[in-house]
Amino acid sequence: MRLWPALLLSAIAAPAAAQSPPPKLIVAISVDQLSSDVFDEYRPLLNGGFAKLGRGTVFPHAYQGHAASETCPGHATILTGSHPARNGIIANNWYDLSQTRSDKSVYCAEDERVAGTSSSTYTVSPVHLKVPTLGEYMKRQWPASRTVAVAGKDRAAVMMTGQRPDQRWYWNGKTFATDLKGSATPQSVISARTAVANLVAQPQVALVPPALCATKAGVVPVAGGGVPVGAGRFERAAGDLSLFRASPAFDGATLALAAGLVREMQLGKGAAPDLLAVGLSATDYVGHRYGTEGQEMCLQMLSLDRDLGDFLTFLDRELGDYAVVLTADHGGKDIPERERLGGLAGAARVDPAISASNVGKALAARFGLPGNLLYGSNFGDIYVDRSLAAGQRARVLAAALATYRAHPQVEAVFTNEQLARTPMPATTPDKWTLIERARTSFDAKRSGDFVVLLKRDITPIADTKGGYVSTHGSVWDYDRRVPIIFWRPGYPAQSIDLPVQTVVILPSVAAMLGLPIAAGGIDGQCLSQAPGAACPAR
């Protein structure tokens, strides 16, 4: 599945650039759904890109500390240095019941003000991100600095680069697209689109798993109507875009396009430092479709390791001196059916009775009220119908809180008043209480009337017929813990088992660049262990 070298001409060897105090290119890589658990499991077995980066400064058990351990909030922390409570990205989707459109859901990377759009058919936009990204800080300091994003998801590309990037490309379900207007499409994008279209048009035969992955193969039935998983080998019919996305080839295509833009734009060779943000999404799609512990994830991790290795070799030849930071937007959890086979008796799928829709219908019948009384999912932010009279709304809220708090799969329920009164946590994220985790995801204007936290090991997917069998999004460490790796040529390897957070990335990279960041404007603090980081005095 080593796709990306086939999409580009082989890299032309060039003399390595002389090392200088600030790197000329920052490469920020997010591997979607790379939990610390999966990283720990595969790290000793990988000898490609992860092995090379592993010779940098590794924090194997870092944190996306907030409660909303989803793609959009996670990516928004990485290059803003800010928690969701500050940057405004509280979830992949939230509700705005004041909207005039019938769809009250808001997608994190849309502009709902565009007429005729919805949260599923939207105009991509960074309008909801309230704070600057690293690329924006760099452009303020060095106007010639360039910011480029390539990702498997629009929300990954948007949240890592914010306003006014120079190029921003992401997979839209059919090809690589952009939300930026007014400039010609780079030749590398045209070439990548053509290569991927040709690849998808051909059937993919099953991969031959190495012995390591074959030992993980075992078919596991999935409750809720889903297809059994565990022994997949990524075969697909011609034209199947969904299975292409949930395969190792997807990350290969993303890295190919990133490499093409580096070469075409001559990133890292200008007068000012540049930023390349890369969102690798296949691990997330593989995890959702197959779980994290079968043969499928093994094949994905080995392929990603090889593709990362090829990408870094390409950068070595093109640039010589550059800096990489790699992390993840959130962790993830295996399917409960396989977890129970492994002895985790408490692993279960969520009771569909506690979805916002079903609880709302039950309360409507109880109180004799029409309409959708509750908006939301079966966990996270839940919203009470704003059209209710004050007294009705108070009764519905009280009854909803009692219903959720009484359910055996619910760990805790906090109202927005409770969250608003809770100070932001001041300790390390491994010590945060549940309400502190929820507090860092709380925005007074966007969050629900209350937030529901499911118990540990409850998977919030009941109906698996749609293809998703496992997920993330909880307050528990299997979803919150992710690796952070800083790497730069010439700096010693060190592995540091401290519970740092992804919000440290922006100030640490800024210190590597000599880029001043105003105190108090972000949540993260500079890490002196980051290679070449001259952290300001506190």
RODO-2510 file (C-alpha; in nm, 4 decimals, decimal comma):
residues 538
     n   res          X          Y          Z
     1     m     0,0000     0,0000     0,0000
     2     r     0,2967     0,2358    -0,0440
     3     l     0,0939     0,4659    -0,2622
     4     w     0,2443     0,8095    -0,2347
     5     p     0,5837     0,7536    -0,4013
     6     a     0,3945     0,6323    -0,7091
     7     l     0,2128     0,9652    -0,7258
     8     l     0,5282     1,1729    -0,7501
     9     l     0,8548     1,1686    -0,9337
    10     s     1,1263     1,0202    -0,7159
    11     a     1,2878     1,2816    -0,4956
    12     i     1,6065     1,4288    -0,6387
    13     a     1,8849     1,4117    -0,3849
    14     a     2,0187     1,7497    -0,2856
    15     p     2,2792     1,8590    -0,0329
    16     a     2,1347     1,8881     0,3165
    17     a     2,0658     2,2436     0,4241
    18     a     2,2958     2,3812     0,6886
    19     q     2,1359     2,3559     1,0288
    20     s     2,0364     2,6908     1,1707
    21     p     1,8791     2,7832     1,5040
    22     p     1,5229     2,8245     1,3700
    23     p     1,3954     2,5577     1,1291
    24     k     1,2714     2,6853     0,7937
    25     l     0,9780     2,4438     0,7793
    26     i     0,7507     2,3200     1,0562
    27     v     0,5662     1,9990     0,9675
    28     a     0,2728     1,9420     1,2029
    29     i     0,1215     1,5949     1,1612
    30     s    -0,1971     1,4743     1,3247
    31     v    -0,2765     1,1028     1,3074
    32     d    -0,6508     1,0878     1,3638
    33     q    -0,7484     0,8454     1,6444
    34     l    -0,3908     0,7497     1,7365
    35     s    -0,4356     0,6724     2,1045
    36     s    -0,1457     0,6270     2,3425
    37     d    -0,2657     0,2679     2,3814
    38     v    -0,2272     0,1921     2,0097
    39     f     0,1001     0,3870     1,9958
    40     d     0,2409     0,1850     2,2870
    41     e     0,1276    -0,1413     2,1290
    42     y     0,2907    -0,0814     1,7904
    43     r     0,5856     0,1438     1,8712
    44     p     0,8341    -0,1419     1,9362
    45     l     0,7318    -0,3082     1,6092
    46     l     0,7701    -0,0134     1,3707
    47     n     1,0943     0,0623     1,1889
    48     g     0,9948     0,3358     0,9434
    49     g     0,8663     0,6872     1,0049
    50     f     0,7573     0,6251     1,3632
    51     a     1,0996     0,4809     1,4450
    52     k     1,2719     0,7879     1,3016
    53     l     1,0464     1,0305     1,4875
    54     g     1,0837     0,8139     1,7963
    55     r     1,4465     0,9243     1,8058
    56     g     1,3213     1,2715     1,8902
    57     t     1,1522     1,3975     2,2057
    58     v     0,8597     1,1651     2,2757
    59     f     0,5804     1,2189     2,5237
    60     p     0,4023     0,8824     2,4822
    61     h     0,1196     0,9547     2,7248
    62     a     0,0181     1,3131     2,6602
    63     y    -0,3394     1,4412     2,6638
    64     q    -0,6187     1,5964     2,4714
    65     g    -0,7485     1,6914     2,8117
    66     h    -1,1009     1,8089     2,7310
    67     a    -1,4194     1,6015     2,7538
    68     a    -1,5188     1,6332     2,3873
    69     s    -1,2575     1,3917     2,2510
    70     e    -1,3613     1,4325     1,8881
    71     t    -1,1884     1,5284     1,5642
    72     c    -1,2752     1,8959     1,5423
    73     p    -1,1997     1,9943     1,9042
    74     g    -0,8800     1,7898     1,9002
    75     h    -0,7428     1,9451     1,5844
    76     a    -0,8386     2,2895     1,7120
    77     t    -0,6113     2,2524     2,0160
    78     i    -0,3000     2,1408     1,8274
    79     l    -0,1952     2,4656     1,6589
    80     t    -0,3927     2,7187     1,8651
    81     g    -0,2565     2,6291     2,2092
    82     s    -0,6111     2,6686     2,3428
    83     h    -0,8762     2,4448     2,4936
    84     p    -1,2266     2,4282     2,3382
    85     a    -1,3522     2,6616     2,6105
    86     r    -1,1290     2,9313     2,4633
    87     n    -1,1139     2,8405     2,0933
    88     g    -1,4903     2,7776     2,0653
    89     i    -1,4746     2,4348     1,8988
    90     i    -1,6668     2,2334     2,1562
    91     a    -1,7607     1,9342     1,9371
    92     n    -1,7815     1,8129     1,5803
    93     n    -2,1432     1,9312     1,5853
    94     w    -2,3430     2,1376     1,8289
    95     y    -2,6921     2,2891     1,8187
    96     d    -2,8024     2,6462     1,7694
    97     l    -3,1769     2,6432     1,8319
    98     s    -3,2056     3,0099     1,7338
    99     q    -3,1262     2,9313     1,3701
   100     t    -3,3910     3,0044     1,1105
   101     r    -3,3023     2,7005     0,8989
   102     s    -3,4807     2,3753     0,9816
   103     d    -3,1532     2,1961     1,0561
   104     k    -3,0532     2,3283     1,3980
   105     s    -2,7263     2,1355     1,4070
   106     v    -2,4061     2,3288     1,3358
   107     y    -2,1012     2,1563     1,1897
   108     c    -1,7772     2,2865     1,3379
   109     a    -1,6199     2,3728     1,0005
   110     e    -1,9214     2,5216     0,8226
   111     d    -2,0614     2,8706     0,7745
   112     e    -2,4310     2,8233     0,8494
   113     r    -2,5027     3,1796     0,7352
   114     v    -2,4779     3,0627     0,3735
   115     a    -2,8298     3,0311     0,2379
   116     g    -2,9515     2,6856     0,1451
   117     t    -2,6875     2,4945     0,3396
   118     s    -2,7163     2,2480     0,6260
   119     s    -2,4800     2,0747     0,8655
   120     s    -2,4422     1,7908     0,6151
   121     t    -2,4417     1,9939     0,2903
   122     y    -2,2299     2,2854     0,4006
   123     t    -1,9846     2,5515     0,2928
   124     v    -1,6458     2,4792     0,4529
   125     s    -1,5255     2,7676     0,6681
   126     p    -1,3079     2,8491     0,9737
   127     v    -1,5634     3,1030     1,0970
   128     h    -1,6284     2,9203     1,4262
   129     l    -1,2625     2,9134     1,5351
   130     k    -1,2269     3,2026     1,7784
   131     v    -0,8478     3,2179     1,8150
   132     p    -0,5431     3,2417     1,5840
   133     t    -0,3439     2,9408     1,4693
   134     l     0,0331     2,9044     1,4572
   135     g     0,0319     2,9905     1,0879
   136     e    -0,1489     3,3176     1,1577
   137     y     0,1029     3,4113     1,4274
   138     m     0,3846     3,3305     1,1855
   139     k     0,2364     3,5515     0,9132
   140     r     0,2034     3,8403     1,1580
   141     q     0,5715     3,8105     1,2451
   142     w     0,6956     3,7246     0,8950
   143     p     0,4572     3,8333     0,6162
   144     a     0,6417     3,6107     0,3679
   145     s     0,5704     3,3003     0,5757
   146     r     0,3427     3,0466     0,4071
   147     t     0,0852     2,8115     0,5603
   148     v    -0,0287     2,4957     0,3810
   149     a    -0,2670     2,2215     0,4937
   150     v    -0,3364     1,8779     0,3447
   151     a    -0,5772     1,6467     0,5238
   152     g    -0,8181     1,3613     0,4907
   153     k    -1,0934     1,5698     0,6540
   154     d    -1,1972     1,9297     0,6011
   155     r    -1,2260     1,9919     0,9753
   156     a    -0,8686     1,8753     1,0295
   157     a    -0,7299     2,1095     0,7638
   158     v    -0,9436     2,4046     0,8743
   159     m    -0,8791     2,3773     1,2470
   160     m    -0,5026     2,3407     1,2049
   161     t    -0,4669     2,6465     0,9792
   162     g    -0,7570     2,8813     1,0579
   163     q    -0,7785     3,2039     0,8625
   164     r    -0,5996     3,2881     0,5350
   165     p    -0,3720     2,9910     0,4654
   166     d    -0,1907     2,9912     0,1323
   167     q    -0,3155     2,6449     0,0326
   168     r    -0,5669     2,4193     0,2068
   169     w    -0,6690     2,0848     0,0566
   170     y    -0,8808     1,8073     0,2053
   171     w    -1,0747     1,5040     0,0916
   172     n    -1,4419     1,5864     0,0247
   173     g    -1,5583     1,2294    -0,0258
   174     k    -1,4649     1,2162    -0,3929
   175     t    -1,1407     1,4071    -0,4413
   176     f    -0,9147     1,6702    -0,2844
   177     a    -1,0945     2,0046    -0,2576
   178     t    -1,0376     2,3487    -0,1062
   179     d    -1,2437     2,6250     0,0496
   180     l    -1,0006     2,8922    -0,0738
   181     k    -1,0947     3,0998    -0,3749
   182     g    -0,9156     3,3103    -0,6303
   183     s    -0,5979     3,1190    -0,7069
   184     a    -0,4987     2,8597    -0,9646
   185     t    -0,5007     2,4942    -0,8651
   186     p    -0,1416     2,3754    -0,8105
   187     q    -0,0140     2,1164    -1,0562
   188     s     0,0618     1,8797    -0,7690
   189     v    -0,3081     1,8818    -0,6745
   190     i    -0,4119     1,8118    -1,0326
   191     s    -0,1655     1,5218    -1,0489
   192     a    -0,2758     1,3805    -0,7136
   193     r    -0,6440     1,3996    -0,8093
   194     t    -0,5767     1,2123    -1,1320
   195     a    -0,3630     0,9470    -0,9650
   196     v    -0,6179     0,8833    -0,6904
   197     a    -0,9070     0,8693    -0,9369
   198     n    -0,7168     0,6120    -1,1421
   199     l    -0,6364     0,4123    -0,8300
   200     v    -0,9952     0,4075    -0,7032
   201     a    -1,1253     0,3118    -1,0464
   202     q    -0,9396    -0,0191    -1,0185
   203     p    -1,0374    -0,3016    -0,7807
   204     q    -0,8063    -0,3530    -0,4847
   205     v    -0,7068    -0,7121    -0,4165
   206     a    -0,6723    -0,8243    -0,0568
   207     l    -0,3456    -0,7381     0,1096
   208     v    -0,1217    -1,0210     0,2248
   209     p    -0,0792    -0,9710     0,5991
   210     p     0,2631    -1,0240     0,7527
   211     a     0,2903    -1,2725     1,0375
   212     l     0,2500    -0,9971     1,2964
   213     c    -0,0906    -0,8995     1,1603
   214     a    -0,2011    -1,2554     1,0897
   215     t    -0,1733    -1,3294     1,4616
   216     k    -0,4326    -1,0584     1,5227
   217     a    -0,6790    -1,1974     1,2691
   218     g    -0,9973    -1,3387     1,4152
   219     v    -1,3539    -1,2786     1,3034
   220     v    -1,5639    -1,1096     1,5720
   221     p    -1,9439    -1,0765     1,5373
   222     v    -2,0763    -0,7247     1,5925
   223     a    -2,4013    -0,6506     1,7728
   224     g    -2,6512    -0,4018     1,6347
   225     g    -2,6585    -0,5345     1,2792
   226     g    -2,2967    -0,4640     1,1872
   227     v    -2,0731    -0,6729     0,9646
   228     p    -1,8256    -0,9005     1,1521
   229     v    -1,4741    -0,7564     1,1749
   230     g    -1,1249    -0,8568     1,2727
   231     a    -0,9698    -1,0312     0,9744
   232     g    -1,0146    -0,7724     0,6987
   233     r    -0,7461    -0,7195     0,4332
   234     f    -0,8728    -0,4030     0,2594
   235     e    -0,9921    -0,5530    -0,0657
   236     r    -1,2445    -0,3314    -0,2420
   237     a    -1,4433    -0,3149    -0,5616
   238     a    -1,3628    -0,0647    -0,8341
   239     g    -1,5042     0,2785    -0,7539
   240     d    -1,5650     0,2167    -0,3818
   241     l    -1,4687     0,5531    -0,2334
   242     s    -1,5910     0,4635     0,1152
   243     l    -1,3572     0,1656     0,1470
   244     f    -1,0723     0,3638    -0,0082
   245     r    -1,1121     0,6207     0,2681
   246     a    -1,1039     0,3488     0,5339
   247     s    -0,7825     0,1945     0,4041
   248     p    -0,4063     0,2524     0,4301
   249     a    -0,4038     0,3919     0,0755
   250     f    -0,5873     0,7027     0,1979
   251     d    -0,2972     0,8256     0,4102
   252     g    -0,0599     0,7460     0,1266
   253     a    -0,2544     0,9769    -0,1029
   254     t    -0,2583     1,2528     0,1592
   255     l     0,1161     1,2343     0,2123
   256     a     0,1715     1,2284    -0,1637
   257     l    -0,0132     1,5543    -0,2039
   258     a     0,1717     1,7081     0,0915
   259     a     0,5043     1,6120    -0,0651
   260     g     0,3976     1,7500    -0,4008
   261     l     0,3095     2,0869    -0,2513
   262     v     0,6381     2,1017    -0,0593
   263     r     0,8273     2,0621    -0,3847
   264     e     0,6046     2,2789    -0,6044
   265     m     0,5862     2,5664    -0,3567
   266     q     0,9470     2,5226    -0,2400
   267     l     0,8308     2,5209     0,1203
   268     g     1,1097     2,5692     0,3692
   269     k     1,3318     2,7438     0,1153
   270     g     1,2050     3,0993     0,1419
   271     a     1,3191     3,3963     0,3440
   272     a     1,0708     3,3196     0,6237
   273     p     0,9775     2,9925     0,7957
   274     d     0,6800     2,8005     0,6557
   275     l     0,4198     2,5703     0,8095
   276     l     0,2851     2,2466     0,6614
   277     a    -0,0080     2,0896     0,8505
   278     v    -0,0890     1,7299     0,7583
   279     g    -0,4021     1,5518     0,8784
   280     l    -0,3833     1,1728     0,8337
   281     s    -0,7353     1,0363     0,8711
   282     a    -0,7222     0,6686     0,7730
   283     t    -0,6468     0,5415     1,1240
   284     d    -0,9725     0,6993     1,2394
   285     y    -1,1805     0,5525     0,9587
   286     v    -1,0194     0,2108     1,0070
   287     g    -1,0846     0,2313     1,3810
   288     h    -1,4490     0,3252     1,3326
   289     r    -1,5157     0,0553     1,0738
   290     y    -1,3121    -0,2321     1,2202
   291     g    -1,2079    -0,1431     1,5760
   292     t    -0,8550    -0,0934     1,7077
   293     e    -0,7348    -0,4467     1,7876
   294     g    -0,7849    -0,6602     1,4770
   295     q    -0,5808    -0,7383     1,1701
   296     e    -0,7144    -0,4261     0,9989
   297     m    -0,5531    -0,1828     1,2425
   298     c    -0,2305    -0,3807     1,2314
   299     l    -0,2126    -0,3458     0,8528
   300     q    -0,2972     0,0234     0,8805
   301     m    -0,0246     0,0969     1,1367
   302     l     0,2447    -0,0881     0,9421
   303     s     0,1498     0,0870     0,6198
   304     l     0,1347     0,4291     0,7850
   305     d     0,4795     0,3686     0,9332
   306     r     0,6234     0,2936     0,5877
   307     d     0,4515     0,5902     0,4245
   308     l     0,5685     0,8262     0,6975
   309     g     0,9193     0,6934     0,6510
   310     d     0,9075     0,7635     0,2769
   311     f     0,7680     1,1119     0,3416
   312     l     1,0423     1,1966     0,5908
   313     t     1,3084     1,0637     0,3532
   314     f     1,1647     1,2934     0,0874
   315     l     1,1888     1,5900     0,3265
   316     d     1,5453     1,4953     0,4158
   317     r     1,6424     1,5154     0,0503
   318     e     1,4484     1,8322    -0,0194
   319     l     1,5353     2,0323     0,2886
   320     g     1,7893     1,8871     0,5268
   321     d     1,6798     2,0919     0,8280
   322     y     1,3143     2,0963     0,9227
   323     a     1,1168     2,0232     1,2368
   324     v     0,8282     1,7809     1,2900
   325     v     0,5662     1,7610     1,5585
   326     l     0,3336     1,4609     1,5506
   327     t     0,0312     1,4022     1,7683
   328     a    -0,3358     1,3003     1,7492
   329     d    -0,6706     1,4697     1,7825
   330     h    -0,8033     1,2030     2,0203
   331     g    -0,7669     0,8376     2,1105
   332     g    -1,0135     0,5588     2,0565
   333     k    -1,1556     0,2349     2,1871
   334     d    -1,1992    -0,1145     2,0484
   335     i    -1,5367    -0,2767     1,9842
   336     p    -1,7068    -0,4010     2,3036
   337     e    -1,7667    -0,7463     2,1550
   338     r    -1,3925    -0,8121     2,1233
   339     e    -1,3246    -0,6477     2,4588
   340     r    -1,5663    -0,8867     2,6295
   341     l    -1,3938    -1,1818     2,4603
   342     g    -1,0733    -1,0472     2,6155
   343     g    -1,2266    -1,0387     2,9635
   344     l    -1,3561    -0,6806     2,9922
   345     a    -1,6986    -0,7708     3,1275
   346     g    -1,8237    -0,4116     3,1531
   347     a    -1,7778    -0,3318     2,7850
   348     a    -2,1163    -0,2677     2,6232
   349     r    -2,3025    -0,0698     2,3624
   350     v    -2,5141     0,2238     2,4697
   351     d    -2,8812     0,1759     2,5462
   352     p    -3,0696     0,3515     2,2627
   353     a    -3,3358     0,4553     2,5131
   354     i    -3,1075     0,7345     2,6367
   355     s    -3,0652     0,9111     2,3047
   356     a    -3,1811     1,2724     2,3228
   357     s    -3,4521     1,1939     2,0705
   358     n    -3,5943     0,9004     2,2675
   359     v    -3,5757     1,0729     2,6052
   360     g    -3,7364     1,3804     2,4484
   361     k    -4,0223     1,1732     2,3063
   362     a    -4,0818     1,0069     2,6430
   363     l    -4,0926     1,3441     2,8170
   364     a    -4,3244     1,4874     2,5500
   365     a    -4,5687     1,2039     2,6139
   366     r    -4,5361     1,2475     2,9900
   367     f    -4,6050     1,6221     2,9847
   368     g    -4,8407     1,6287     2,6864
   369     l    -4,6128     1,8583     2,4882
   370     p    -4,5528     1,8626     2,1113
   371     g    -4,2278     1,8748     1,9160
   372     n    -3,8674     1,7748     1,9812
   373     l    -3,8081     1,8565     2,3457
   374     l    -3,4399     1,7558     2,3436
   375     y    -3,1649     1,7933     2,0842
   376     g    -2,8382     1,6056     2,0902
   377     s    -2,6956     1,2536     2,0857
   378     n    -2,6852     0,9880     2,3572
   379     f    -2,4017     1,1650     2,5363
   380     g    -2,2300     1,5019     2,5348
   381     d    -2,4207     1,8272     2,5045
   382     i    -2,8011     1,8064     2,5251
   383     y    -3,0255     2,1066     2,4487
   384     v    -3,3813     2,1746     2,5708
   385     d    -3,6324     2,3172     2,3221
   386     r    -3,6120     2,6974     2,3379
   387     s    -3,9721     2,7426     2,2234
   388     l    -4,1145     2,6055     2,5472
   389     a    -4,2598     2,8428     2,8019
   390     a    -4,0324     2,9070     3,0977
   391     g    -4,2232     2,6840     3,3367
   392     q    -4,2481     2,4017     3,0843
   393     r    -3,8821     2,4281     3,0028
   394     a    -3,7860     2,4085     3,3706
   395     r    -3,9994     2,0940     3,4182
   396     v    -3,8558     1,9275     3,1069
   397     l    -3,4990     2,0106     3,2131
   398     a    -3,5514     1,8724     3,5656
   399     a    -3,7110     1,5550     3,4327
   400     a    -3,4371     1,5056     3,1725
   401     l    -3,1651     1,5457     3,4338
   402     a    -3,3356     1,2922     3,6593
   403     t    -3,3792     1,0464     3,3703
   404     y    -3,0157     1,0556     3,2683
   405     r    -2,8778     1,0516     3,6217
   406     a    -3,0826     0,7426     3,7034
   407     h    -2,9621     0,5424     3,4055
   408     p    -2,7035     0,2728     3,4892
   409     q    -2,4862     0,3591     3,1871
   410     v    -2,4486     0,7268     3,2850
   411     e    -2,1541     0,8299     3,5007
   412     a    -2,2384     1,1981     3,5521
   413     v    -2,4590     1,4823     3,4305
   414     f    -2,3606     1,8482     3,4682
   415     t    -2,5748     2,1503     3,3918
   416     n    -2,4399     2,4526     3,2102
   417     e    -2,4807     2,6511     3,5338
   418     q    -2,2546     2,4029     3,7137
   419     l    -1,9955     2,4203     3,4374
   420     a    -2,0032     2,8000     3,4257
   421     r    -1,9274     2,8114     3,8004
   422     t    -1,6378     2,5654     3,7738
   423     p    -1,2912     2,7210     3,7434
   424     m    -1,0659     2,6037     3,4637
   425     p    -0,8402     2,3268     3,5990
   426     a    -0,4958     2,4255     3,7227
   427     t    -0,3431     2,0785     3,7664
   428     t    -0,2099     1,8314     3,5087
   429     p    -0,4837     1,6651     3,2982
   430     d    -0,4355     1,3203     3,4534
   431     k    -0,5661     1,4681     3,7785
   432     w    -0,8697     1,6511     3,6396
   433     t    -1,2067     1,5629     3,7835
   434     l    -1,4911     1,4789     3,5477
   435     i    -1,6439     1,8240     3,5808
   436     e    -1,3052     1,9844     3,5076
   437     r    -1,2756     1,7776     3,1904
   438     a    -1,6211     1,8942     3,0886
   439     r    -1,5364     2,2534     3,1854
   440     t    -1,2547     2,2751     2,9315
   441     s    -1,5093     2,1895     2,6595
   442     f    -1,7676     2,4422     2,7796
   443     d    -1,8611     2,7516     2,5806
   444     a    -2,1500     2,9493     2,7277
   445     k    -2,2960     3,0378     2,3867
   446     r    -2,2514     2,6998     2,2153
   447     s    -2,2747     2,4314     2,4830
   448     g    -2,5955     2,2529     2,5764
   449     d    -2,8225     2,2976     2,8752
   450     f    -2,6496     1,9955     3,0252
   451     v    -2,3793     1,7449     2,9370
   452     v    -2,4088     1,3669     2,9752
   453     l    -2,0985     1,1587     3,0482
   454     l    -2,1309     0,7848     2,9889
   455     k    -1,9623     0,5314     3,2121
   456     r    -1,6251     0,3852     3,1257
   457     d    -1,6296     0,1182     2,8533
   458     i    -1,9715     0,2143     2,7157
   459     t    -1,9523     0,2535     2,3372
   460     p    -2,2026     0,5197     2,2216
   461     i    -2,3022     0,3276     1,9067
   462     a    -2,6073     0,1022     1,9303
   463     d    -2,6969     0,0667     1,5630
   464     t    -2,3912    -0,0591     1,3722
   465     k    -2,5665    -0,1229     1,0406
   466     g    -2,4283     0,2054     0,9054
   467     g    -2,0721     0,0738     0,9149
   468     y    -1,9316     0,2341     1,2318
   469     v    -1,8683    -0,0251     1,5033
   470     s    -1,6402     0,1621     1,7440
   471     t    -1,5746     0,5239     1,8293
   472     h    -1,4376     0,7809     2,0750
   473     g    -1,5652     1,1001     2,2365
   474     s    -1,5664     1,0049     2,6048
   475     v    -1,4006     1,1631     2,9086
   476     w    -1,1946     0,8502     2,9769
   477     d    -0,8222     0,8216     2,9202
   478     y    -0,8478     0,5717     2,6339
   479     d    -0,9973     0,8623     2,4382
   480     r    -0,7976     1,1472     2,5956
   481     r    -0,4408     1,0119     2,5932
   482     v    -0,2355     1,0639     2,2774
   483     p     0,1375     1,0773     2,1957
   484     i     0,3227     1,3997     2,1211
   485     i     0,6546     1,3772     1,9365
   486     f     0,8930     1,6646     1,8603
   487     w     1,1726     1,5823     1,6144
   488     r     1,4505     1,7789     1,4507
   489     p     1,7836     1,6651     1,3019
   490     g     2,0787     1,6704     1,5373
   491     y     1,8898     1,6640     1,8665
   492     p     1,9149     1,3705     2,1107
   493     a     1,6415     1,1150     2,1638
   494     q     1,4456     1,1279     2,4857
   495     s     1,1226     0,9673     2,6023
   496     i     0,9467     1,1632     2,8752
   497     d     0,6459     1,0105     3,0484
   498     l     0,4770     1,3298     3,1638
   499     p     0,1066     1,4185     3,1213
   500     v     0,1593     1,7233     2,9016
   501     q    -0,1241     1,8446     2,6780
   502     t    -0,1529     1,9185     2,3091
   503     v    -0,1980     2,2868     2,3917
   504     v     0,1776     2,2968     2,4618
   505     i     0,2549     2,2434     2,0928
   506     l     0,1967     2,5985     1,9702
   507     p     0,4077     2,7750     2,2354
   508     s     0,6824     2,5124     2,2076
   509     v     0,7069     2,5376     1,8284
   510     a     0,6884     2,9162     1,8546
   511     a     0,9899     2,9033     2,0892
   512     m     1,1753     2,6893     1,8331
   513     l     1,1111     2,9614     1,5743
   514     g     1,1821     3,2596     1,7973
   515     l     0,8190     3,3646     1,7548
   516     p     0,6782     3,5708     2,0434
   517     i     0,3336     3,4729     2,1755
   518     a     0,1613     3,7101     2,4146
   519     a     0,1220     3,5722     2,7656
   520     g    -0,2360     3,4994     2,8630
   521     g    -0,3625     3,4577     2,5079
   522     i    -0,3375     3,0798     2,5046
   523     d    -0,3761     2,7918     2,7514
   524     g    -0,0549     2,6024     2,6785
   525     q     0,2960     2,6671     2,8093
   526     c     0,6253     2,6155     2,6304
   527     l     0,8102     2,2867     2,6860
   528     s     1,1827     2,3339     2,7347
   529     q     1,2341     1,9710     2,6238
   530     a     1,1189     2,0500     2,2686
   531     p     1,4294     2,0488     2,0437
   532     g     1,5698     2,3980     2,0058
   533     a     1,2915     2,5636     2,2048
   534     a     1,4129     2,8756     2,3849
   535     c     1,1166     2,9099     2,6179
   536     p     1,0486     3,2563     2,7567
   537     a     1,0874     3,3058     3,1297
   538     r     0,7652     3,2585     3,3236
***
